[in-house]
């Protein structure tokens, strides 16, 4: 299965987890990422993701996002 996740999705686990919906969405993203790491699914990326990650103002968050995006297969 090929899936495209944008930076908004990738950032969800960094959001305030006190809301139930945000927690559920974060858990869903983490499950999807696990599928990528296990090579069960293929993560399709784009230049837009690279640009958005590069423009992330929080340096710690940006570094984490760069690590996550190393699993992207650019088409």
PDB file as gemmi writes it, atoms N, CA and C in Angstrom:
CRYST1    1.000    1.000    1.000  90.00  90.00  90.00 P 1                      
ATOM      1  N   UNK A   1       0.845  -1.169   0.000  1.00  0.00           N  
ATOM      2  CA  UNK A   1       0.000   0.000   0.000  1.00  0.00           C  
ATOM      3  C   UNK A   1       0.895   1.238   0.000  1.00  0.00           C  
ATOM      4  N   UNK A   2       0.555   2.211  -0.815  1.00  0.00           N  
ATOM      5  CA  UNK A   2       1.277   3.476  -0.870  1.00  0.00           C  
ATOM      6  C   UNK A   2       0.419   4.554  -0.211  1.00  0.00           C  
ATOM      7  N   UNK A   3       1.065   5.339   0.662  1.00  0.00           N  
ATOM      8  CA  UNK A   3       0.335   6.360   1.420  1.00  0.00           C  
ATOM      9  C   UNK A   3       1.118   7.664   1.391  1.00  0.00           C  
ATOM     10  N   UNK A   4       0.378   8.757   1.290  1.00  0.00           N  
ATOM     11  CA  UNK A   4       0.974  10.091   1.367  1.00  0.00           C  
ATOM     12  C   UNK A   4       0.530  10.733   2.674  1.00  0.00           C  
ATOM     13  N   UNK A   5       1.482  11.138   3.499  1.00  0.00           N  
ATOM     14  CA  UNK A   5       1.199  11.894   4.723  1.00  0.00           C  
ATOM     15  C   UNK A   5       1.832  13.269   4.576  1.00  0.00           C  
ATOM     16  N   UNK A   6       1.060  14.307   4.862  1.00  0.00           N  
ATOM     17  CA  UNK A   6       1.636  15.641   4.809  1.00  0.00           C  
ATOM     18  C   UNK A   6       2.206  16.023   6.179  1.00  0.00           C  
ATOM     19  N   UNK A   7       2.813  17.183   6.254  1.00  0.00           N  
ATOM     20  CA  UNK A   7       3.474  17.613   7.489  1.00  0.00           C  
ATOM     21  C   UNK A   7       2.460  17.855   8.603  1.00  0.00           C  
ATOM     22  N   UNK A   8       1.251  18.228   8.249  1.00  0.00           N  
ATOM     23  CA  UNK A   8       0.206  18.399   9.260  1.00  0.00           C  
ATOM     24  C   UNK A   8      -0.024  17.081   9.996  1.00  0.00           C  
ATOM     25  N   UNK A   9      -0.083  15.984   9.251  1.00  0.00           N  
ATOM     26  CA  UNK A   9      -0.249  14.660   9.868  1.00  0.00           C  
ATOM     27  C   UNK A   9       0.946  14.328  10.756  1.00  0.00           C  
ATOM     28  N   UNK A  10       2.138  14.575  10.233  1.00  0.00           N  
ATOM     29  CA  UNK A  10       3.355  14.239  10.977  1.00  0.00           C  
ATOM     30  C   UNK A  10       3.478  15.044  12.265  1.00  0.00           C  
ATOM     31  N   UNK A  11       2.916  16.229  12.252  1.00  0.00           N  
ATOM     32  CA  UNK A  11       3.007  17.109  13.418  1.00  0.00           C  
ATOM     33  C   UNK A  11       1.984  16.781  14.495  1.00  0.00           C  
ATOM     34  N   UNK A  12       0.987  15.982  14.173  1.00  0.00           N  
ATOM     35  CA  UNK A  12      -0.096  15.710  15.118  1.00  0.00           C  
ATOM     36  C   UNK A  12       0.394  15.171  16.458  1.00  0.00           C  
ATOM     37  N   UNK A  13       1.342  14.247  16.497  1.00  0.00           N  
ATOM     38  CA  UNK A  13       1.806  13.760  17.801  1.00  0.00           C  
ATOM     39  C   UNK A  13       2.472  14.836  18.669  1.00  0.00           C  
ATOM     40  N   UNK A  14       2.827  15.985  18.082  1.00  0.00           N  
ATOM     41  CA  UNK A  14       3.439  17.080  18.837  1.00  0.00           C  
ATOM     42  C   UNK A  14       2.398  18.033  19.408  1.00  0.00           C  
ATOM     43  N   UNK A  15       1.136  17.877  18.985  1.00  0.00           N  
ATOM     44  CA  UNK A  15       0.074  18.761  19.450  1.00  0.00           C  
ATOM     45  C   UNK A  15      -0.346  18.417  20.876  1.00  0.00           C  
ATOM     46  N   UNK A  16      -1.102  19.321  21.481  1.00  0.00           N  
ATOM     47  CA  UNK A  16      -1.634  19.121  22.827  1.00  0.00           C  
ATOM     48  C   UNK A  16      -2.524  17.874  22.844  1.00  0.00           C  
ATOM     49  N   UNK A  17      -2.136  16.898  23.619  1.00  0.00           N  
ATOM     50  CA  UNK A  17      -2.826  15.609  23.641  1.00  0.00           C  
ATOM     51  C   UNK A  17      -3.973  15.547  24.652  1.00  0.00           C  
ATOM     52  N   UNK A  18      -4.338  16.678  25.219  1.00  0.00           N  
ATOM     53  CA  UNK A  18      -5.407  16.662  26.222  1.00  0.00           C  
ATOM     54  C   UNK A  18      -6.789  16.456  25.600  1.00  0.00           C  
ATOM     55  N   UNK A  19      -6.927  16.707  24.316  1.00  0.00           N  
ATOM     56  CA  UNK A  19      -8.204  16.474  23.639  1.00  0.00           C  
ATOM     57  C   UNK A  19      -8.233  15.049  23.098  1.00  0.00           C  
ATOM     58  N   UNK A  20      -9.355  14.385  23.311  1.00  0.00           N  
ATOM     59  CA  UNK A  20      -9.500  12.984  22.908  1.00  0.00           C  
ATOM     60  C   UNK A  20      -9.264  12.801  21.412  1.00  0.00           C  
ATOM     61  N   UNK A  21      -9.832  13.666  20.596  1.00  0.00           N  
ATOM     62  CA  UNK A  21      -9.682  13.552  19.140  1.00  0.00           C  
ATOM     63  C   UNK A  21      -8.223  13.670  18.722  1.00  0.00           C  
ATOM     64  N   UNK A  22      -7.496  14.593  19.305  1.00  0.00           N  
ATOM     65  CA  UNK A  22      -6.086  14.780  18.974  1.00  0.00           C  
ATOM     66  C   UNK A  22      -5.289  13.531  19.347  1.00  0.00           C  
ATOM     67  N   UNK A  23      -5.592  12.948  20.501  1.00  0.00           N  
ATOM     68  CA  UNK A  23      -4.917  11.712  20.925  1.00  0.00           C  
ATOM     69  C   UNK A  23      -5.182  10.579  19.949  1.00  0.00           C  
ATOM     70  N   UNK A  24      -6.432  10.427  19.525  1.00  0.00           N  
ATOM     71  CA  UNK A  24      -6.769   9.368  18.566  1.00  0.00           C  
ATOM     72  C   UNK A  24      -6.055   9.569  17.230  1.00  0.00           C  
ATOM     73  N   UNK A  25      -6.049  10.802  16.759  1.00  0.00           N  
ATOM     74  CA  UNK A  25      -5.369  11.087  15.494  1.00  0.00           C  
ATOM     75  C   UNK A  25      -3.869  10.836  15.623  1.00  0.00           C  
ATOM     76  N   UNK A  26      -3.290  11.196  16.747  1.00  0.00           N  
ATOM     77  CA  UNK A  26      -1.862  10.956  16.987  1.00  0.00           C  
ATOM     78  C   UNK A  26      -1.550   9.464  16.993  1.00  0.00           C  
ATOM     79  N   UNK A  27      -2.393   8.694  17.661  1.00  0.00           N  
ATOM     80  CA  UNK A  27      -2.202   7.244  17.698  1.00  0.00           C  
ATOM     81  C   UNK A  27      -2.307   6.646  16.298  1.00  0.00           C  
ATOM     82  N   UNK A  28      -3.241   7.139  15.506  1.00  0.00           N  
ATOM     83  CA  UNK A  28      -3.394   6.643  14.136  1.00  0.00           C  
ATOM     84  C   UNK A  28      -2.139   6.928  13.316  1.00  0.00           C  
ATOM     85  N   UNK A  29      -1.592   8.115  13.460  1.00  0.00           N  
ATOM     86  CA  UNK A  29      -0.370   8.468  12.725  1.00  0.00           C  
ATOM     87  C   UNK A  29       0.789   7.577  13.171  1.00  0.00           C  
ATOM     88  N   UNK A  30       0.904   7.333  14.458  1.00  0.00           N  
ATOM     89  CA  UNK A  30       1.986   6.482  14.955  1.00  0.00           C  
ATOM     90  C   UNK A  30       1.855   5.048  14.443  1.00  0.00           C  
ATOM     91  N   UNK A  31       0.635   4.555  14.329  1.00  0.00           N  
ATOM     92  CA  UNK A  31       0.412   3.214  13.778  1.00  0.00           C  
ATOM     93  C   UNK A  31       0.825   3.175  12.309  1.00  0.00           C  
ATOM     94  N   UNK A  32       0.454   4.204  11.570  1.00  0.00           N  
ATOM     95  CA  UNK A  32       0.836   4.278  10.154  1.00  0.00           C  
ATOM     96  C   UNK A  32       2.352   4.343  10.014  1.00  0.00           C  
ATOM     97  N   UNK A  33       3.005   5.161  10.831  1.00  0.00           N  
ATOM     98  CA  UNK A  33       4.470   5.253  10.770  1.00  0.00           C  
ATOM     99  C   UNK A  33       5.117   3.900  11.062  1.00  0.00           C  
ATOM    100  N   UNK A  34       4.562   3.176  12.014  1.00  0.00           N  
ATOM    101  CA  UNK A  34       5.087   1.844  12.322  1.00  0.00           C  
ATOM    102  C   UNK A  34       5.014   0.934  11.094  1.00  0.00           C  
ATOM    103  N   UNK A  35       3.946   1.038  10.341  1.00  0.00           N  
ATOM    104  CA  UNK A  35       3.811   0.233   9.114  1.00  0.00           C  
ATOM    105  C   UNK A  35       4.896   0.602   8.100  1.00  0.00           C  
ATOM    106  N   UNK A  36       5.242   1.887   8.044  1.00  0.00           N  
ATOM    107  CA  UNK A  36       6.330   2.302   7.145  1.00  0.00           C  
ATOM    108  C   UNK A  36       7.653   1.703   7.604  1.00  0.00           C  
ATOM    109  N   UNK A  37       7.930   1.822   8.899  1.00  0.00           N  
ATOM    110  CA  UNK A  37       9.198   1.322   9.453  1.00  0.00           C  
ATOM    111  C   UNK A  37       9.328  -0.180   9.279  1.00  0.00           C  
ATOM    112  N   UNK A  38       8.209  -0.884   9.342  1.00  0.00           N  
ATOM    113  CA  UNK A  38       8.207  -2.343   9.179  1.00  0.00           C  
ATOM    114  C   UNK A  38       8.191  -2.750   7.702  1.00  0.00           C  
ATOM    115  N   UNK A  39       8.223  -1.761   6.820  1.00  0.00           N  
ATOM    116  CA  UNK A  39       8.214  -1.978   5.363  1.00  0.00           C  
ATOM    117  C   UNK A  39       6.962  -2.716   4.895  1.00  0.00           C  
ATOM    118  N   UNK A  40       5.869  -2.538   5.631  1.00  0.00           N  
ATOM    119  CA  UNK A  40       4.598  -3.116   5.224  1.00  0.00           C  
ATOM    120  C   UNK A  40       3.874  -2.195   4.240  1.00  0.00           C  
ATOM    121  N   UNK A  41       4.063  -0.891   4.414  1.00  0.00           N  
ATOM    122  CA  UNK A  41       3.469   0.106   3.534  1.00  0.00           C  
ATOM    123  C   UNK A  41       4.579   1.013   3.018  1.00  0.00           C  
ATOM    124  N   UNK A  42       4.312   1.695   1.916  1.00  0.00           N  
ATOM    125  CA  UNK A  42       5.294   2.605   1.327  1.00  0.00           C  
ATOM    126  C   UNK A  42       4.801   4.044   1.482  1.00  0.00           C  
ATOM    127  N   UNK A  43       5.672   4.882   1.995  1.00  0.00           N  
ATOM    128  CA  UNK A  43       5.357   6.281   2.229  1.00  0.00           C  
ATOM    129  C   UNK A  43       5.806   7.085   1.021  1.00  0.00           C  
ATOM    130  N   UNK A  44       4.853   7.694   0.346  1.00  0.00           N  
ATOM    131  CA  UNK A  44       5.141   8.497  -0.825  1.00  0.00           C  
ATOM    132  C   UNK A  44       5.240   9.957  -0.393  1.00  0.00           C  
ATOM    133  N   UNK A  45       6.291  10.629  -0.806  1.00  0.00           N  
ATOM    134  CA  UNK A  45       6.507  12.009  -0.409  1.00  0.00           C  
ATOM    135  C   UNK A  45       6.497  12.966  -1.582  1.00  0.00           C  
ATOM    136  N   UNK A  46       6.878  14.207  -1.291  1.00  0.00           N  
ATOM    137  CA  UNK A  46       6.928  15.238  -2.312  1.00  0.00           C  
ATOM    138  C   UNK A  46       7.902  16.330  -1.866  1.00  0.00           C  
ATOM    139  N   UNK A  47       8.213  17.219  -2.783  1.00  0.00           N  
ATOM    140  CA  UNK A  47       9.068  18.358  -2.438  1.00  0.00           C  
ATOM    141  C   UNK A  47       8.387  19.254  -1.416  1.00  0.00           C  
ATOM    142  N   UNK A  48       7.059  19.304  -1.467  1.00  0.00           N  
ATOM    143  CA  UNK A  48       6.316  20.148  -0.527  1.00  0.00           C  
ATOM    144  C   UNK A  48       6.608  19.741   0.916  1.00  0.00           C  
ATOM    145  N   UNK A  49       6.724  18.453   1.169  1.00  0.00           N  
ATOM    146  CA  UNK A  49       7.018  17.984   2.524  1.00  0.00           C  
ATOM    147  C   UNK A  49       8.398  18.478   2.953  1.00  0.00           C  
ATOM    148  N   UNK A  50       9.378  18.335   2.078  1.00  0.00           N  
ATOM    149  CA  UNK A  50      10.732  18.781   2.396  1.00  0.00           C  
ATOM    150  C   UNK A  50      10.757  20.279   2.701  1.00  0.00           C  
ATOM    151  N   UNK A  51      10.036  21.058   1.910  1.00  0.00           N  
ATOM    152  CA  UNK A  51       9.994  22.514   2.109  1.00  0.00           C  
ATOM    153  C   UNK A  51       9.312  22.851   3.432  1.00  0.00           C  
ATOM    154  N   UNK A  52       8.167  22.223   3.689  1.00  0.00           N  
ATOM    155  CA  UNK A  52       7.431  22.499   4.931  1.00  0.00           C  
ATOM    156  C   UNK A  52       8.241  22.104   6.157  1.00  0.00           C  
ATOM    157  N   UNK A  53       8.889  20.951   6.108  1.00  0.00           N  
ATOM    158  CA  UNK A  53       9.720  20.525   7.241  1.00  0.00           C  
ATOM    159  C   UNK A  53      10.866  21.511   7.439  1.00  0.00           C  
ATOM    160  N   UNK A  54      11.489  21.931   6.348  1.00  0.00           N  
ATOM    161  CA  UNK A  54      12.587  22.900   6.434  1.00  0.00           C  
ATOM    162  C   UNK A  54      12.162  24.238   7.001  1.00  0.00           C  
ATOM    163  N   UNK A  55      10.891  24.581   6.856  1.00  0.00           N  
ATOM    164  CA  UNK A  55      10.366  25.847   7.361  1.00  0.00           C  
ATOM    165  C   UNK A  55       9.770  25.743   8.758  1.00  0.00           C  
ATOM    166  N   UNK A  56       9.856  24.594   9.378  1.00  0.00           N  
ATOM    167  CA  UNK A  56       9.322  24.406  10.735  1.00  0.00           C  
ATOM    168  C   UNK A  56      10.159  25.239  11.703  1.00  0.00           C  
ATOM    169  N   UNK A  57       9.540  26.211  12.383  1.00  0.00           N  
ATOM    170  CA  UNK A  57      10.316  27.128  13.229  1.00  0.00           C  
ATOM    171  C   UNK A  57      10.941  26.482  14.469  1.00  0.00           C  
ATOM    172  N   UNK A  58      10.300  25.498  15.050  1.00  0.00           N  
ATOM    173  CA  UNK A  58      10.823  24.835  16.250  1.00  0.00           C  
ATOM    174  C   UNK A  58      11.934  23.873  15.826  1.00  0.00           C  
ATOM    175  N   UNK A  59      13.156  24.160  16.224  1.00  0.00           N  
ATOM    176  CA  UNK A  59      14.317  23.378  15.776  1.00  0.00           C  
ATOM    177  C   UNK A  59      14.222  21.917  16.217  1.00  0.00           C  
ATOM    178  N   UNK A  60      13.817  21.663  17.439  1.00  0.00           N  
ATOM    179  CA  UNK A  60      13.695  20.289  17.925  1.00  0.00           C  
ATOM    180  C   UNK A  60      12.654  19.511  17.145  1.00  0.00           C  
ATOM    181  N   UNK A  61      11.526  20.140  16.905  1.00  0.00           N  
ATOM    182  CA  UNK A  61      10.464  19.507  16.131  1.00  0.00           C  
ATOM    183  C   UNK A  61      10.939  19.257  14.701  1.00  0.00           C  
ATOM    184  N   UNK A  62      11.634  20.250  14.118  1.00  0.00           N  
ATOM    185  CA  UNK A  62      12.153  20.105  12.762  1.00  0.00           C  
ATOM    186  C   UNK A  62      13.108  18.922  12.662  1.00  0.00           C  
ATOM    187  N   UNK A  63      14.005  18.782  13.627  1.00  0.00           N  
ATOM    188  CA  UNK A  63      14.955  17.665  13.610  1.00  0.00           C  
ATOM    189  C   UNK A  63      14.232  16.328  13.677  1.00  0.00           C  
ATOM    190  N   UNK A  64      13.206  16.266  14.489  1.00  0.00           N  
ATOM    191  CA  UNK A  64      12.421  15.027  14.607  1.00  0.00           C  
ATOM    192  C   UNK A  64      11.712  14.727  13.286  1.00  0.00           C  
ATOM    193  N   UNK A  65      11.134  15.761  12.671  1.00  0.00           N  
ATOM    194  CA  UNK A  65      10.442  15.580  11.399  1.00  0.00           C  
ATOM    195  C   UNK A  65      11.403  15.146  10.298  1.00  0.00           C  
ATOM    196  N   UNK A  66      12.614  15.692  10.304  1.00  0.00           N  
ATOM    197  CA  UNK A  66      13.609  15.290   9.308  1.00  0.00           C  
ATOM    198  C   UNK A  66      13.923  13.812   9.477  1.00  0.00           C  
ATOM    199  N   UNK A  67      14.045  13.352  10.715  1.00  0.00           N  
ATOM    200  CA  UNK A  67      14.286  11.927  10.956  1.00  0.00           C  
ATOM    201  C   UNK A  67      13.134  11.062  10.458  1.00  0.00           C  
ATOM    202  N   UNK A  68      11.920  11.530  10.692  1.00  0.00           N  
ATOM    203  CA  UNK A  68      10.755  10.771  10.226  1.00  0.00           C  
ATOM    204  C   UNK A  68      10.716  10.687   8.709  1.00  0.00           C  
ATOM    205  N   UNK A  69      11.018  11.790   8.055  1.00  0.00           N  
ATOM    206  CA  UNK A  69      10.899  11.822   6.593  1.00  0.00           C  
ATOM    207  C   UNK A  69      11.993  11.042   5.885  1.00  0.00           C  
ATOM    208  N   UNK A  70      12.931  10.502   6.609  1.00  0.00           N  
ATOM    209  CA  UNK A  70      13.976   9.692   5.964  1.00  0.00           C  
ATOM    210  C   UNK A  70      13.390   8.385   5.408  1.00  0.00           C  
ATOM    211  N   UNK A  71      12.163   8.071   5.809  1.00  0.00           N  
ATOM    212  CA  UNK A  71      11.500   6.852   5.320  1.00  0.00           C  
ATOM    213  C   UNK A  71      10.658   7.086   4.068  1.00  0.00           C  
ATOM    214  N   UNK A  72      10.647   8.326   3.570  1.00  0.00           N  
ATOM    215  CA  UNK A  72       9.833   8.653   2.395  1.00  0.00           C  
ATOM    216  C   UNK A  72      10.483   8.145   1.133  1.00  0.00           C  
ATOM    217  N   UNK A  73       9.646   7.618   0.242  1.00  0.00           N  
ATOM    218  CA  UNK A  73      10.069   7.244  -1.112  1.00  0.00           C  
ATOM    219  C   UNK A  73       9.545   8.335  -2.035  1.00  0.00           C  
ATOM    220  N   UNK A  74      10.428   9.190  -2.517  1.00  0.00           N  
ATOM    221  CA  UNK A  74       9.985  10.266  -3.416  1.00  0.00           C  
ATOM    222  C   UNK A  74       9.725   9.697  -4.799  1.00  0.00           C  
ATOM    223  N   UNK A  75       8.638  10.135  -5.361  1.00  0.00           N  
ATOM    224  CA  UNK A  75       8.235   9.673  -6.691  1.00  0.00           C  
ATOM    225  C   UNK A  75       8.690  10.644  -7.754  1.00  0.00           C  
TER     226      UNK A  75                                                      
END                                                                             
